[in-house]
């Protein structure tokens, strides 16, 4: 599998993982106030960035170790 295909696969897979993590865990970390403020937006942005980082690392590992080994990369 060439590098461009791996990059696309990592992007798609990391988006799916981030969505799954965010949808299941965000409610546990962020309590919705009646009126949102800048600090609430800041917390949400940090949480989304964290999910994005973790999901990209997981997707990269999966693609390079699991999928990459099948095609002899």
C-alpha positions as CSV (number, residue, x, y, z in Angstrom):
1,X,0.0,0.0,0.0
2,X,1.5,3.3,-1.0
3,X,2.0,6.3,1.3
4,X,-0.9,8.4,-0.1
5,X,-3.4,5.5,0.3
6,X,-2.1,5.0,3.9
7,X,-2.5,8.7,4.6
8,X,-6.1,8.7,3.3
9,X,-7.0,5.6,5.3
10,X,-5.5,7.1,8.5
11,X,-7.5,10.3,7.9
12,X,-10.8,8.4,7.4
13,X,-10.2,5.9,10.2
14,X,-9.1,8.6,12.7
15,X,-12.3,10.7,11.9
16,X,-14.4,7.7,12.6
17,X,-12.6,6.9,15.9
18,X,-12.7,10.5,17.0
19,X,-16.4,10.6,16.4
20,X,-17.0,7.4,18.3
21,X,-14.9,8.6,21.2
22,X,-16.3,12.1,21.3
23,X,-19.9,10.9,21.1
24,X,-19.5,8.4,24.0
25,X,-17.2,10.3,26.3
26,X,-17.8,14.0,25.8
27,X,-20.9,14.0,27.9
28,X,-18.9,12.6,30.8
29,X,-16.3,15.4,30.6
30,X,-18.4,18.4,29.7
31,X,-21.5,19.4,31.6
32,X,-23.7,21.7,29.5
33,X,-24.4,24.9,31.4
34,X,-27.5,27.0,30.7
35,X,-25.3,29.7,29.2
36,X,-22.1,28.7,27.5
37,X,-19.1,30.9,28.1
38,X,-15.6,31.1,26.7
39,X,-14.3,28.6,29.2
40,X,-16.8,26.1,28.1
41,X,-15.8,26.6,24.5
42,X,-12.1,26.2,25.5
43,X,-12.8,22.9,27.3
44,X,-14.7,21.6,24.3
45,X,-11.9,22.6,22.0
46,X,-9.3,20.9,24.2
47,X,-11.4,17.8,24.4
48,X,-11.9,17.6,20.6
49,X,-8.2,18.2,20.0
50,X,-7.4,15.4,22.5
51,X,-9.8,13.0,20.7
52,X,-8.3,14.0,17.4
53,X,-4.8,13.3,18.6
54,X,-5.6,9.9,20.2
55,X,-7.7,8.8,17.2
56,X,-5.0,9.7,14.7
57,X,-2.4,7.7,16.7
58,X,-4.7,4.7,16.9
59,X,-5.5,4.9,13.2
60,X,-1.9,5.2,12.3
61,X,-0.9,2.2,14.4
62,X,-3.7,0.1,12.9
63,X,-2.9,1.1,9.3
64,X,0.8,0.7,9.6
65,X,0.8,-2.5,11.7
66,X,-2.3,-4.4,10.8
67,X,-3.1,-3.3,7.3
68,X,0.5,-2.6,6.2
69,X,1.7,-6.0,7.1
70,X,-0.8,-7.7,4.9
71,X,0.6,-6.0,1.8
72,X,4.2,-6.4,2.8
73,X,4.9,-2.7,3.5
